[in-house]
């Protein structure tokens, strides 16, 4: 007959080993997920930077090839300037910088942010219902 003390000790050892293995597996999965998220974030920032460069280039092209005077010229130059500034911002900040800026904006203005979220939800709901 097996010694109850020995059996209890064996069960505790097995449980401890299973716990250690599970902890190691979860740690490995966590590191892999973190690495994957980091890679995706870098890729998204690179894509945003490329898009920002394209937008800035569009603004510069618009600025060069539109009239400089008159109402149409004034409007075109304003649009071109906005495109250039927006493109520079996107290029420099990337998605992570824009997300940080948005988070800060929401923290400084929580009530308008909630109201805007409700409004967007309402519009999406109406669009999907149609």
N, C-alpha and C positions, 0 to 999 in steps of 0.2 A: 504494500500500500504506500502511496506517495505521502511524503511529509507535507502537512498543510503549510508550514512555514516556508518550505522550499518552493511550493507551488505559488504561494502568494508573492514570493520574491521574484520568481520567473515572470509572473503576470505584470508586476511593476516594471521590470526591466523591459519587457516587450512594449508596454505602454509608453515608457520613456523613449525608447528607440523610435516608435511610431510617431510620437510627438516631435522628436528632433527631425525626423525625415520630412514630416509635413511642414515644419517651420522652414527647412531648407528649400523645399519645393516652392512654397509661397514666396520666399525671399527671391528665388530665381525668377519666378513669374513676375514679381514686382519690378525687378531690375530690367527684365526684358520689356515689360510694358512701358516703363519709364524711358528706356532707350528708343523704343518705337515712337512714343509720343514726342520725344525731343527731335527725332529725325523728321517726323511729319511737320512739326513746328518750324524747323529750319527750311524745309521745302516750301511751306506756305509763305514764309517770310521772303524767300528768294523769288517766288512767283509774284508776290505783292510788289517787290522791288522792281521786277521787270515790268509789271503793269504800270507802276508809277513812272518809270522812265518813259514808257510809251505815251502816257497821258501828258507828261511834260513836253515831250517831243511834238505831240499834236498841238499843244498850246503855242510852242515856238513857231511851228509851221503856220498856224492860223495868224499869229502876230505878223509874220513876214508877208503873207499873201492876201491880207485884207486891207481895205482903205484905212488910213490913219485919221481922217477928218470926217466931219459930218456926224449925223445921228447913227448911221450904220457903222461907220468907222469906230465911233465911241463904244457902241455896243460890242462890236467884234473884239476891240482891244480889251474890254472888260472881261469878256468870256475867255480870251486867250490868257490874260493875266491869272484868272481864276484856275484855269486848267494847269498852268505852269506851277502855281503855288500848291495846288492839290496833288499834282504829280510828284513834286519835291517832297511833300509831307509823306505820301504813301511810300516813296522810295526810301526815305530816311528812317521812318518809323517801322515799316513792315506791319504785319497783322498783330504781332504781339504788342508793339507800341500803341497801335490804334486801340487794341483791347484794353490796355492799361489806361489810356486817355478816356475811353468810354466808361470804365469802372470809376475813375475819378469824377467824371461828370455826373454819373448816377449818384455817387456818394454826396456830392455837393448839392444836388437837386433831387432828392428822393421822391417827393410828391409828384412833380412833373414827369419823372421817369415812369412812375407807376401809372399815371394817367395816359401817357403815351403807349405804354404796354397794353393797357386795357383797350385803347382805341385801335391799335394794330390787331389785337386779338379779335375785336368786333368786326373789323374789315375782313380779316381772313375768314372768319366764320360766315359772314354774308357771302363772300366769294365762293366758298366751298358749298354752301347751301344751294346756290343758284343752279 
